[in-house]
Amino acid sequence: MSVHSSSSVKRVTTHILQEMKDSGEKISMLTAYDFSMAKIVDSAGIDIVLVGDSASNVMAGHETTLPITLDQMIYHASSVVRAVKRAFIVVDIPFGHYQGNSSEALRSAIRIMKESGAHAVKVEGGSEIKESVSRILSAGVPVMGHLGLTPQSIYKFGTYTVRAKEEAEAKKLLEDAQMLEQCGCFAIVLEKIPAALAQKVAESVKIPVIGIGAGPDVDGQVLVMHDMLGITQEFKPRFLRQYADLQSIMTEAFQNYIKDVKERKFPTNSESY
């Protein structure tokens, strides 16, 4: 049993996450976007719930994370906050609400914190957003960084392929991670980068490093809930381990319900008033 199990910790905090890194305990993190699913993942004992802008994909059906708005992120975050009793809740600031304008970055972060009740925000990028990160932190809002493959920049990259394979990009990523730590970020997500580089980053900073497609030698792991549950079947990168096939289970349940309705087997007398 984890020393930070749900029975021994009322609420996960940035302090507890730092203790987990320092003691070598791995940190578990999953996305959630609504009350019902967040309640289940929290009761299972997850350490961090990420209200990700991936809601743009899995909840709204957009091709990228770019279309989701700040109001929509606050709506999803508020739903999650009402469900979660133990986990630390991090919310993505959506595209266009922090890049290039530190005042807007601060306003966006404050809106998320005040209107949703979440515990921290997450932003994508390194030196390019240093001013925004510093401005948010100056208000006392905890910030999680995100480096490597940054989906909000997908049109700049032009592909979802592995990042930082070349020496120059790897060097910048390491420097950006150290910069985010120096600014005061409490943790960093590394997405889809070589495992050896991710290990180097995790060893070079004191704050927790959470990986997604970044190998085993970081401080924790994160996946998108709908992907790991097999609700979405179209997205199957190498780093994704599918822990259930809920699409098949749900489809069978729906088909059985339809059949019972059509054949007048539901409801029975015992299911009626």
N, C-alpha and C positions, 0 to 999 in steps of 0.2 A: 504493500500500500504506500502511495506517495506520502511524503511528510507534509505535503500541502494538499491533502485530500479534502473533499467537501465536508467531511466530518470534523476536521480540525481548523478550517479557515472559514470565517463568515464571508469575507469579501476579498478577492484578489486585488492587490494594489501594485503600483509601480515598484514599491519597496519589496514586496514579496516576489515579483518577477526578477528583480535584481538578485535577491537571495537565492532563487532557483538557479540562475546562471552561476553564481559564486559557488554553490554546492554541487554543481554538475547535474542537477535535475532538469530533464528536458521539459520544455514548455509546449503545451498543446494549444492549437488555435484553429478555429473554424469560422466560416462565414455564417451569418443568419440575417434574415431580412424581415421576419414577421414574428408575431407573438407566439404562435403555436410551436413552430420549429425551434425558436430560441429557447422556449421553456424546456423542451426535450433535451437539447444539446447542453444547456446549463445544468440540468439535473443529472446528466451523465457524468459531469465533473470536468468539463472543459475549462482551461485556464483563461483563455482570451476569446471573446466573440468579436469578430470583425464584421461590422456593417459595411460591406464593401460596395464600391461603385459597380462591381460585377452584378449588382441588382439590375443594372441597365441591360445586361445580357439575359440572365436567368429568370428575372421577374417580368421584364418589359419586352424582351424579344429583340432588342437592338443588336446590331452587328458588333458594335464597340461599346466601351464604357463612356464615350464622350457625351451622348445626349442627355444623360440623367442630370436633373437640376438639384440645386441646393435644397429647395423645398421638398423634393421627393426624397432626398437623403435624410432629411430631418424627420419626415413621415416614417420611413423605415426604421430609423434609429429609435424614435419614440416607441414604436411597437415592440422593439427588442428590449428596450430598457424596462418596460412594464412587465416583461416576462422573467428577466434574469435576476437572480438573487445572489449568486456567488462570483461569476466570471467578471473579468475586467472587460469593459466595452470600448472598442475603438471604432471610430467612424471615418471613412474616407471623405476628405473635402473634394468635391467633384471638379472636373476639368473647368478651367476658366475662372475659378474663384480664389486663386492664390498666386498663380504664375504672373510675375511681372508687376504686381501691385501689392505691396506689403500691407497697406491700409485695408484693402479688400480682403486679404488673407486673414487679418485679425478680425474683421467684422464677420467673416464666414465662420471662423472657429468659435467665436463667442456665440453666434446664433445656434450653432450645433450644440454647444455645451448648455446654454440656457434653455433652449426649446426642446431638446431631447432628453437631457439628463445623463448623457454619455460621459465617459471618464477621460477620453483622449481623442485626438484626431490623427489622421495619417495623411501624409503628402508624398508625392512622387518627385524625385529629382535630387540633385546634389548642389554644387556651387551655384547653379542658375537660380535656385530658390532660397539661397542662404538668408537674404534679407527678410523674406516672408516667414521662414522658420524662426528666426530670431525675434521677429515682431510678435508672433503668436506666443512664443515661450515667455516673452516679457510680461504677458498678461497672466502668467501662471497656468496656461493651458498645456498639459502634457502632449508632446508630439512624437509620433512614431514615423521614422523615415522609410523610404522605399527606393531601392536602387536595383540596377540590372535591367531586366525587361520591365519597362514602365508602360502599362497598357494605354495610359492617357496620351502617350507620345507615339502611338502606333503609326500614325501617318508620317511622322518623321523617320522612323525606322523602316517602315514599309514591309515589315515581316515580323512574325512572332518567334523567330529563331533565337537560339542561345546567344546571350550577350557577353561581352568582355572576353572573347576568346583571343583577341589581339592584345599585344602587350600595352599599347598606349591606352586603350579603353580600360584594361584591367588596372593599370596604374591610377587612372582617374577615379575609378570606382573605389579603390582602396582609400585614396585621398578624400573622396567625398564621404565615405563612411566615418573616417576620423574627424572630418569637419562637422558632420552631424552630431557626433558624440561631443565635440568641443562646444557646439552651440547649446547643448543641453537636452538633446533627444533622449528618451528613456529606452528606446529600442529601434531596431532597423529590420525591415524585411528585405531579403535578397531573392529576386525572382529569376529563375532560368539562367544561371551562370555556372561556369565550371566548378565542380565540387572542390577542387584544390584551392581555387581562389576564394570560395566561400569560407573554407576552413581558415585561410589566412586572415580574412576579414574578422572572423569571429575571435581569433586569437589576438588580433591587434587592437581591438576595442574592449572596453570593460563592460559595456552595456549589452543586453541580450540581442542576439541576431537570430531572426526567424527565417527559415528557408522555405521556398516553394520551387522545386526543381533546382535545388542548390546543394544536394548531397546530404549525407548524414552527420557531418562534423560541424554543425552549427548548434545553436542553443535550443532550437525548437522547430516545429513544422506547422505550416498552414496549408489548408486545402479549401476549395469552394465546396460547400455542403452538397449542392445539387450534383456536382461531378462525382464526389466520393460515394454518394448514395445511389448512383446510377439512374438518377431522374433525368439528367441530360446524357444522352448517349452519343451525341455527335462529336464531343470534345474528348479525345483520348490521347493526350501527350504521354511521353515516357514516364514523367514524374508522377502521374496520377495512379494511385491504387484505389480501385473501386471496391468498397467494403460491403456493398449490397447492390441488388438489381431491383430497385424499387419501381422502375418503369414497368417491368414485367409483372411484378406483384400487384401494382395498382391497376394495370390494364386488365388482368384476370379478375380482380375484384369488381371493376366497373362492368365487365362483360357478364359476370355472374348476376350482378344486380339487374342489368338490362334484361337478361334471360328470364329471371324470376318475375319481373314486372310484366313482360310480354306474355308469359305463360300463366299469369295470375297466381303465382306462388308467393308473392309478397304484396301486401301484408297478409298474414294469417289471422285467424280469429284471436289468437293470443297476443298478436301485435296490434290489435284494434281496441277501441274504447266502446 
